Amino acid sequence: MIKNKSWIFIGSFLNKNLSGFISNVAILFTGSVISQSLVVFLTPVIARLFVPEHFGTVAVIVSLSTILSGISIFKYELALIVAKNESEVQSLTALSASILIIFSLFILLNCSILSYFFSDLTLLEIVGSWIFIIPIAVFLSGFFRIMNSLHMRKKSFKKIAASQVINSISVRGYRIISGLYFGSTVTHLIVGYLLGYLAAIVLLIKGLKKIEIKSIFKVNYIELKEIAFKYKKFPLFSTPTVLLLTTSRNLPVIMFSILFSQHNVGLLAMALRLIQIPLSMLRDSFRQVYMVKITELRNENKNKEVKESLKIITIVLAISSIIPLVVLIFWGEMLFSYILGVNWTQAGTYASILAPGFISFLIAAPSSALFVVYNRQELLLKIQLYRLILTIIVFLLSYFYSLVPKNTLILYSAVYIIFGIVIFSSAYKIVCFLENSPIKEKEIHLL
């Protein structure tokens, strides 16, 4: 009898509460599928136009830019999604844009100092004068996230999906054309990377109202100070968390450039392109839409439904990941060799090693959204800190024991798997606590 009631509850929940959620995920997932399809169909062409060494150089620049861009707005763009009214949204938009501009100029200043006084550092020798691309990439990435959050709040999921597609088309279209006419150069790989952000930003801006665009330039310092203080948990906890997360994600490319040849860096970059980027897009789709859904349930104090939805969605993701995981592990080398050519076979080996780790984080995507909605960023910060420490230990072991790239990546992937499990178990513990103590939500900090 209890089992029947449980199944009735789950069925009712799926029909009444998850129908809109699934529809919105489907829209974002469609954009992701199209973008991934472009990667699959166009990467073989690009791989034959550009050499691994050039991919390696660009990968280092992109990795450094990604780490810095993740903290360029102090994560106030997330507050745009959960803000209570439009007045707060306008203030948060202006605050986010102001912080982004100041941060980008700060990065530009530091790049100038490093380039002039510390040009003999290993990383600077690798990137050279391309270091000045980093502040540009940071600004474009940050502005894109502001636009993305504004559309997320409006539930303009079609526009967000379209921006993913236009980004992918712009990047790969330019690289193919430039590669055919000019051959393999770092310049055109970087220009394509920046062009993708520009195209996506233009598309998202067109989807906003004039008043929403004007709010970017509407700076009232008193209001900005008040709104910054109200949502202070985002810079205090989400920003360090994202810094730890992006550093952990991009550390392999940066460390590979120090420990191994640029050729190996290029192979790793290709593996990450075909594995990490599609999975990240899918992960973000689930995380973003789920964040909106559980925000609504939280406001209605429906913590039991949050717990049930977390279980259901996590199980669905886990089951859906079995087939692609098996394919990558057993036939990764063959697929990469067939799609990209024999010169990239080793990239398939790297991809098969990394796949279990990245898929575990895809499965934990709904769980990570819960930390933000329930203001438990400090717990997520601790988790990411421990993960970064373990990641650093992995590369220190690689350095001191002269591990080959393959063994280094096995250890790195294992760290991802461990912390994917930790994130889900911690998130589930939070909702269980709230379900039993719905009135004393603040006591969750005792967990």
C-alpha positions in Angstrom: 0.0 0.0 0.0 2.9 2.4 0.9 4.6 1.5 -2.4 1.5 2.3 -4.4 1.1 5.6 -2.7 4.8 6.4 -3.5 4.3 5.6 -7.1 1.1 7.7 -7.2 3.0 10.6 -5.7 5.8 10.3 -8.2 3.4 10.1 -11.1 1.5 13.1 -9.8 4.7 15.0 -9.4 5.9 14.3 -12.9 2.6 15.3 -14.4 1.9 18.5 -12.5 5.4 19.8 -11.7 7.9 18.3 -14.0 6.1 18.7 -17.3 7.2 22.3 -17.7 10.6 21.5 -16.4 11.1 18.7 -18.9 9.8 21.0 -21.7 12.3 23.7 -20.8 15.2 21.2 -20.5 14.2 19.9 -23.9 14.5 23.4 -25.4 18.0 23.9 -24.0 18.9 20.3 -24.7 18.0 20.9 -28.4 20.3 23.8 -28.6 23.0 21.7 -27.0 22.4 18.8 -29.4 22.7 21.1 -32.4 25.9 22.6 -31.0 27.3 19.2 -30.3 26.4 18.0 -33.7 28.3 20.9 -35.2 31.3 19.9 -33.1 31.1 16.3 -34.3 30.7 17.2 -38.0 33.1 20.1 -38.2 35.9 19.2 -35.9 37.2 16.5 -38.3 37.7 19.4 -40.8 39.3 21.7 -38.3 41.5 18.9 -37.0 43.0 18.5 -40.4 43.5 22.2 -40.9 45.3 23.0 -37.6 48.1 21.1 -35.9 48.0 19.9 -32.3 50.7 22.3 -31.2 48.6 25.3 -32.2 45.6 23.8 -30.4 47.7 23.4 -27.4 48.8 27.0 -27.3 45.2 28.2 -27.7 44.0 25.8 -25.0 46.3 27.3 -22.5 45.0 30.8 -23.3 41.4 29.7 -23.1 42.0 27.8 -19.8 43.5 30.9 -18.2 40.6 33.1 -19.5 38.0 30.6 -18.3 39.4 30.6 -14.8 39.4 34.4 -14.6 36.1 34.9 -16.3 34.4 32.6 -13.8 35.0 35.2 -11.1 34.8 38.3 -13.2 31.3 39.3 -11.9 31.7 37.8 -8.4 28.8 35.5 -9.4 26.2 38.3 -9.1 24.8 37.1 -12.4 23.3 34.1 -10.4 21.5 36.5 -8.2 19.7 37.8 -11.3 17.9 34.5 -11.6 16.7 34.4 -8.0 16.0 38.1 -7.4 12.6 38.8 -6.0 11.5 41.7 -8.2 12.4 43.6 -11.3 13.8 46.5 -9.4 16.4 44.2 -7.9 17.1 42.8 -11.4 17.9 46.2 -12.8 20.2 47.0 -9.9 21.9 43.7 -10.1 22.4 44.1 -13.9 24.1 47.4 -13.4 26.2 46.0 -10.5 27.3 43.0 -12.6 28.3 45.2 -15.6 30.2 47.6 -13.4 32.2 44.8 -11.7 32.9 43.2 -15.0 34.4 46.3 -16.6 36.6 47.1 -13.5 37.7 43.4 -13.3 38.6 43.3 -17.0 40.7 46.5 -16.8 42.4 45.0 -13.7 43.3 41.9 -15.6 44.7 44.0 -18.5 46.9 45.9 -16.1 48.2 42.7 -14.6 48.9 41.2 -18.0 51.0 44.2 -18.9 53.0 43.9 -15.7 53.6 40.2 -16.1 54.5 40.5 -19.8 57.1 43.3 -19.0 58.7 42.0 -15.8 58.2 38.3 -15.8 58.4 37.3 -19.5 60.7 34.3 -18.6 58.1 32.4 -16.7 57.2 29.1 -18.4 53.5 29.9 -19.0 54.4 33.4 -20.4 56.9 31.8 -22.7 54.2 29.5 -24.0 51.4 32.2 -24.6 53.7 35.1 -25.5 52.0 38.3 -26.5 48.7 36.4 -26.7 48.4 37.0 -23.0 46.6 40.3 -23.9 43.7 38.3 -25.4 42.8 37.1 -21.9 41.2 40.4 -20.6 39.2 40.6 -23.9 38.0 37.0 -23.5 37.1 37.6 -19.8 35.0 40.6 -20.7 33.1 38.9 -23.5 32.5 35.8 -21.4 31.2 37.8 -18.5 28.9 39.9 -20.5 27.5 36.8 -22.2 26.7 35.3 -18.7 24.9 38.5 -17.7 22.7 38.3 -20.8 22.2 34.6 -20.3 21.0 35.1 -16.7 18.5 37.8 -17.8 17.0 35.5 -20.4 17.0 32.6 -17.8 14.9 34.7 -15.4 12.5 35.5 -18.3 12.4 31.8 -19.1 13.5 32.7 -22.7 15.0 29.2 -23.1 14.6 29.3 -26.9 16.8 32.4 -27.1 19.4 30.8 -24.9 19.4 27.7 -27.0 19.8 29.8 -30.1 22.8 31.6 -28.6 24.5 28.2 -28.1 24.0 27.3 -31.7 25.1 30.7 -33.1 28.2 30.5 -30.9 29.2 27.1 -32.2 28.5 28.1 -35.9 30.6 31.3 -35.6 33.6 29.6 -33.9 33.8 26.6 -36.3 32.7 28.4 -39.4 35.4 31.1 -39.0 38.1 28.5 -38.2 37.3 26.4 -41.3 37.3 29.4 -43.6 40.5 30.9 -42.1 42.2 27.4 -42.0 41.5 26.9 -45.7 42.8 30.3 -46.7 45.7 30.8 -44.3 46.6 27.4 -42.9 47.3 26.5 -39.3 47.8 29.6 -37.1 47.2 30.4 -33.5 45.7 33.8 -34.6 42.7 32.4 -36.4 41.9 29.8 -33.6 41.8 32.7 -31.1 39.7 35.0 -33.4 37.2 32.2 -33.9 36.9 31.8 -30.1 36.2 35.5 -29.5 33.8 35.7 -32.5 31.6 33.0 -31.0 31.0 35.1 -27.9 30.3 38.2 -29.9 27.7 36.5 -32.1 26.0 35.0 -29.1 25.9 38.4 -27.2 24.4 40.2 -30.2 21.6 37.6 -30.4 20.8 37.8 -26.7 20.8 41.6 -26.6 18.2 41.6 -29.4 16.0 39.5 -27.2 15.9 42.1 -24.4 13.7 45.1 -24.0 15.2 48.6 -24.1 14.6 49.2 -20.4 16.5 46.0 -19.6 19.4 47.2 -21.8 19.4 50.6 -20.2 19.6 49.1 -16.7 23.1 48.1 -17.6 24.2 51.7 -17.7 21.9 52.9 -14.9 24.3 53.3 -12.0 23.0 54.4 -8.7 25.8 53.9 -6.2 23.5 53.8 -3.1 21.2 51.1 -4.7 24.3 49.2 -6.0 25.7 49.1 -2.5 22.5 47.9 -1.0 21.9 45.2 -3.5 25.5 44.1 -3.3 25.2 43.7 0.4 21.9 41.9 0.2 23.3 39.2 -2.1 26.7 39.2 -0.5 26.7 35.4 -0.3 27.3 35.1 -4.0 30.7 36.9 -4.0 31.6 35.5 -0.5 30.9 31.8 -1.3 29.9 31.2 -5.0 32.8 33.2 -6.3 35.5 31.2 -4.5 33.6 28.0 -5.3 33.6 28.8 -9.0 37.2 29.8 -8.9 38.0 26.4 -7.3 35.8 24.6 -9.8 37.2 26.3 -13.0 40.7 26.0 -11.7 40.2 22.2 -11.1 38.7 21.8 -14.6 41.4 23.8 -16.4 44.4 22.7 -14.4 45.1 19.6 -16.7 45.7 21.8 -19.7 47.8 24.3 -17.8 49.8 21.6 -16.0 50.2 19.6 -19.2 51.8 22.6 -20.8 54.3 22.6 -18.0 54.9 18.9 -17.6 54.5 17.6 -21.2 54.9 18.8 -24.8 52.6 21.2 -26.5 51.7 18.3 -28.8 50.3 16.4 -25.7 48.5 19.6 -24.7 46.9 19.8 -28.1 45.7 16.2 -27.9 44.3 16.8 -24.4 42.6 20.0 -25.7 40.9 18.0 -28.5 39.7 15.3 -26.1 38.3 18.0 -23.8 36.6 19.7 -26.8 34.7 16.6 -27.8 34.0 15.3 -24.3 33.9 18.2 -21.8 32.2 20.9 -23.8 29.1 18.9 -24.9 28.7 17.4 -21.4 29.0 20.9 -19.9 26.4 22.3 -22.1 24.0 19.5 -21.2 24.9 19.9 -17.5 24.2 23.6 -17.6 20.9 23.0 -19.3 19.7 20.8 -16.5 21.3 22.9 -13.7 19.8 26.2 -15.0 16.3 25.0 -15.5 16.3 22.9 -12.3 17.4 26.0 -10.4 14.4 27.9 -11.6 12.1 25.0 -10.7 13.3 24.4 -7.2 13.3 28.1 -6.5 9.6 28.0 -7.2 9.2 25.0 -4.9 11.3 26.5 -2.2 9.2 29.7 -2.2 6.1 27.5 -1.8 7.9 25.5 1.0 7.5 22.2 -0.9 10.7 20.7 0.3 9.4 17.1 0.0 8.8 17.7 -3.7 12.3 19.1 -4.1 13.8 15.9 -2.5 11.7 13.7 -4.8 12.6 15.7 -7.9 16.3 15.5 -7.0 16.1 11.7 -6.7 14.2 11.3 -10.0 16.3 13.6 -12.1 19.5 12.2 -10.8 18.4 8.6 -11.5 17.3 9.6 -15.0 20.7 11.2 -15.7 22.6 8.2 -14.4 20.7 5.8 -16.6 20.9 8.0 -19.7 24.7 8.2 -19.2 25.4 4.5 -19.4 25.5 4.0 -23.2 27.7 7.0 -24.0 30.0 6.1 -21.2 30.4 2.5 -22.4 31.0 3.7 -26.0 33.7 6.2 -25.0 35.5 3.7 -22.7 35.7 0.8 -25.2 35.7 2.6 -28.5 37.1 6.0 -27.8 40.4 5.5 -29.7 38.7 4.1 -32.7 36.1 6.9 -32.8 38.7 9.6 -32.6 40.9 8.0 -35.2 38.0 7.6 -37.6 36.6 11.1 -37.0 39.8 13.2 -36.7 42.4 11.0 -38.4 45.2 8.8 -37.1 47.2 11.8 -35.8 44.5 12.3 -33.1 44.2 8.6 -31.9 45.9 9.4 -28.6 43.2 12.1 -28.0 40.7 9.2 -28.0 42.7 7.5 -25.3 42.6 10.7 -23.2 38.8 11.0 -23.8 38.1 7.4 -22.7 39.9 8.1 -19.4 38.2 11.4 -18.7 34.7 10.3 -19.6 33.7 8.6 -16.3 34.8 11.7 -14.3 33.0 14.2 -16.5 29.8 12.1 -16.7 29.7 11.9 -12.9 29.6 15.6 -12.7 26.8 15.7 -15.3 24.8 13.4 -13.0 25.5 15.7 -10.1 24.3 18.8 -12.0 20.8 19.1 -10.3 22.5 18.7 -6.9 24.9 21.6 -7.5 21.9 23.9 -8.3 20.4 23.1 -4.9 23.4 24.6 -3.0 22.7 28.0 -4.6 18.9 28.1 -4.1 19.2 27.1 -0.4 22.1 29.5 0.3 24.5 26.7 1.1 27.3 28.1 -1.0 29.8 27.8 1.9 29.4 24.0 1.9 29.9 23.8 -1.9 33.0 26.0 -1.4 34.5 23.4 1.0 33.8 20.6 -1.3 35.4 22.4 -4.3 38.4 23.3 -2.1 39.0 19.7 -1.2 38.7 18.7 -4.8 41.2 21.3 -5.9 43.6 20.1 -3.3 43.3 16.6 -4.5 43.7 17.7 -8.1 46.9 19.6 -7.2 48.2 16.5 -5.4 47.6 14.5 -8.6 49.8 16.7 -10.7 52.5 16.9 -8.0 52.6 13.1 -8.0 52.9 13.3 -11.8 55.8 15.7 -11.5 57.7 13.9 -8.7 57.2 10.4 -10.0 57.4 11.3 -13.7 54.0 9.8 -14.5 53.1 9.5 -18.2 50.0 11.5 -19.4 47.7 8.5 -19.3 48.3 7.6 -15.7 48.1 11.3 -14.7 44.6 11.5 -16.3 43.4 8.3 -14.6 44.1 9.9 -11.2 42.4 13.1 -12.3 39.3 11.4 -13.5 39.1 9.4 -10.2 39.0 12.7 -8.3 36.0 13.9 -10.4 34.1 10.6 -9.7 34.6 10.9 -6.0 33.4 14.5 -5.7 30.4 13.9 -8.0 29.2 11.4 -5.4 30.0 13.8 -2.5 28.0 16.7 -4.1 24.9 14.6 -4.6 25.0 13.1 -1.1 25.5 16.5 0.5 22.6 18.0 -1.5 20.3 15.2 -0.6 21.2 15.6 3.1 20.2 19.3 2.8 16.7 18.6 1.4 16.1 15.8 3.9 17.0 18.2 6.8 14.6 20.8 5.4 11.8 18.3 4.9 12.0 17.4 8.5 12.5 21.0 9.7 10.6 23.2 7.2 10.2 26.1 9.7 13.8 26.2 10.9 15.5 26.6 7.5 18.3 28.6 9.0 19.4 25.7 11.1 20.6 24.1 7.9 24.0 25.8 8.5 24.5 23.3 11.3 24.9 20.5 8.8 
